[in-house]
Amino acid sequence: MHDHDHGRAGDRRALAAALVLVGAFLVVEVVAGVLADSLAVLADAGHMLSDAGSLGLALFAAWMAQRPATPERSFGYARAEILAALANGVALVVVAIWVFVEAGLRIADPQKPLGGWMIVVGVVGLAVNVAAAWILARRESESLNVRGAFLEVASAF
């Protein structure tokens, strides 16, 4: 049996803090995107939803990975973190496809979004992503799981 703790409590704290930031701003973006009729803001809300889901999955995987090793599972549940990193990559692809389809629909039926709202929400969203990425960057070199979550959040830049 192997003991693979490697600072997982710090990983979980970083993932939880980033999840709270992203989740709170996700709600703001959905409301602002609908009110401003802005595909750009709604697309970013989709990205934030993907980020929140990925962070939640990474947090769950980090929790699973803390379970002790057994004779049948010499590495415990550490593989859960690797699977979470894979799921985070797939989530990015799904959001990209949704934005592409929605953009095509908007070309056929253009909308006039409220530009001021878009700028304010975009700037605040960038600040939230930078803060979440900074939190994760401090831990990302120690865990593939946290690195995957970091790359998901950092993909907004």
C-alpha positions as CSV (number, residue, x, y, z in Angstrom):
1,M,0.0,0.0,0.0
2,H,1.1,3.6,-0.7
3,D,0.3,6.7,1.2
4,H,-0.5,9.5,-1.4
5,D,-1.6,12.5,0.7
6,H,0.8,15.0,-1.0
7,G,-1.1,18.1,0.4
8,R,-4.5,17.1,-0.8
9,A,-6.2,19.2,1.9
10,G,-4.6,22.3,0.3
11,D,-5.8,21.1,-3.1
12,R,-9.3,20.8,-1.8
13,R,-9.2,24.3,-0.2
14,A,-8.0,25.8,-3.4
15,L,-10.6,24.0,-5.5
16,A,-13.4,25.0,-3.1
17,A,-12.4,28.7,-3.0
18,A,-12.2,28.8,-6.8
19,L,-15.6,27.0,-7.0
20,V,-17.2,29.6,-4.8
21,L,-15.9,32.5,-6.8
22,V,-16.9,31.0,-10.2
23,G,-20.3,29.8,-9.0
24,A,-21.3,33.1,-7.5
25,F,-20.3,35.0,-10.7
26,L,-22.0,32.4,-12.9
27,V,-25.4,33.5,-11.5
28,V,-24.5,37.1,-12.2
29,E,-23.5,36.3,-15.8
30,V,-26.7,34.4,-16.5
31,V,-28.9,37.2,-15.3
32,A,-26.8,39.9,-17.1
33,G,-26.7,37.8,-20.3
34,V,-30.4,37.4,-20.4
35,L,-31.1,41.1,-19.5
36,A,-28.6,42.4,-22.0
37,D,-29.6,39.8,-24.7
38,S,-25.9,39.2,-25.2
39,L,-24.5,35.9,-26.7
40,A,-21.0,36.9,-25.6
41,V,-22.1,37.2,-21.9
42,L,-24.2,34.0,-22.2
43,A,-21.3,32.2,-23.8
44,D,-19.1,33.2,-21.0
45,A,-21.8,32.1,-18.6
46,G,-21.6,28.7,-20.4
47,H,-17.9,28.7,-19.9
48,M,-18.4,29.6,-16.2
49,L,-20.9,26.8,-15.9
50,S,-18.3,24.5,-17.4
51,D,-15.7,25.9,-15.0
52,A,-18.0,25.4,-12.0
53,G,-18.8,21.8,-13.1
54,S,-15.1,21.1,-13.6
55,L,-14.1,22.6,-10.3
56,G,-16.9,20.6,-8.5
57,L,-15.8,17.4,-10.2
58,A,-12.1,18.1,-9.4
59,L,-13.1,18.8,-5.8
60,F,-15.1,15.6,-5.6
61,A,-12.1,13.7,-7.2
62,A,-9.7,15.2,-4.6
63,W,-12.1,14.1,-1.9
64,M,-12.2,10.6,-3.4
65,A,-8.5,10.5,-3.7
66,Q,-8.0,11.0,0.0
67,R,-9.6,7.6,0.7
68,P,-7.0,5.2,2.0
69,A,-5.4,2.5,-0.1
70,T,-6.4,-1.1,0.3
71,P,-4.9,-4.3,-0.8
72,E,-7.2,-4.3,-3.9
73,R,-6.5,-0.6,-4.6
74,S,-2.8,0.0,-3.8
75,F,-3.1,3.6,-5.0
76,G,-6.5,4.1,-3.3
77,Y,-8.8,6.2,-5.4
78,A,-6.1,8.5,-6.8
79,R,-7.3,7.6,-10.4
80,A,-10.5,9.6,-9.7
81,E,-8.4,12.8,-10.1
82,I,-7.1,11.7,-13.5
83,L,-10.6,10.9,-14.7
84,A,-11.7,14.3,-13.5
85,A,-9.0,16.0,-15.5
86,L,-10.2,14.1,-18.6
87,A,-13.8,15.2,-17.9
88,N,-12.6,18.8,-17.6
89,G,-11.1,18.7,-21.1
90,V,-14.3,17.1,-22.6
91,A,-16.4,19.9,-20.9
92,L,-14.4,22.5,-22.7
93,V,-15.1,20.9,-26.0
94,V,-18.9,20.8,-25.3
95,V,-19.0,24.5,-24.4
96,A,-17.1,25.4,-27.5
97,I,-19.6,23.4,-29.6
98,W,-22.6,25.1,-27.9
99,V,-21.1,28.6,-28.6
100,F,-20.5,27.7,-32.2
101,V,-24.1,26.5,-32.7
102,E,-25.6,29.5,-30.9
103,A,-23.4,31.9,-32.9
104,G,-24.8,30.3,-36.1
105,L,-28.3,30.8,-34.9
106,R,-27.6,34.4,-34.0
107,I,-26.2,35.0,-37.6
108,A,-29.6,33.9,-38.9
109,D,-31.5,36.1,-36.4
110,P,-29.3,38.9,-35.2
111,Q,-29.9,40.5,-31.8
112,K,-28.9,44.0,-30.6
113,P,-27.2,43.4,-27.2
114,L,-26.7,46.1,-24.6
115,G,-23.0,46.9,-25.0
116,G,-22.4,48.7,-21.6
117,W,-23.6,45.6,-19.7
118,M,-21.4,43.4,-21.8
119,I,-18.3,45.4,-21.0
120,V,-19.0,45.6,-17.2
121,V,-19.8,41.9,-16.9
122,G,-16.8,41.0,-19.1
123,V,-14.4,43.0,-17.0
124,V,-15.7,41.6,-13.7
125,G,-15.7,38.1,-15.2
126,L,-12.1,38.5,-16.2
127,A,-11.2,39.6,-12.7
128,V,-13.1,36.5,-11.2
129,N,-11.2,34.2,-13.7
130,V,-7.9,35.7,-12.8
131,A,-8.6,35.4,-9.1
132,A,-9.7,31.7,-9.5
133,A,-6.7,30.9,-11.7
134,W,-4.3,32.6,-9.2
135,I,-5.8,30.5,-6.4
136,L,-5.4,27.3,-8.4
137,A,-1.9,28.2,-9.8
138,R,-0.5,28.1,-6.3
139,R,-1.4,24.4,-6.1
140,E,-1.5,23.2,-9.8
141,S,2.0,21.9,-10.1
142,E,1.4,19.3,-7.3
143,S,-1.7,17.6,-8.8
144,L,-2.9,16.7,-12.3
145,N,-6.4,17.2,-11.0
146,V,-5.7,20.8,-9.9
147,R,-3.7,21.4,-13.0
148,G,-6.7,20.3,-15.1
149,A,-9.0,22.6,-13.2
150,F,-6.5,25.5,-13.5
151,L,-6.3,25.0,-17.3
152,E,-10.1,25.0,-17.5
153,V,-10.3,28.3,-15.6
154,A,-7.3,29.8,-17.4
155,S,-8.8,29.0,-20.8
156,A,-11.0,32.1,-20.4
157,F,-8.0,34.4,-20.9
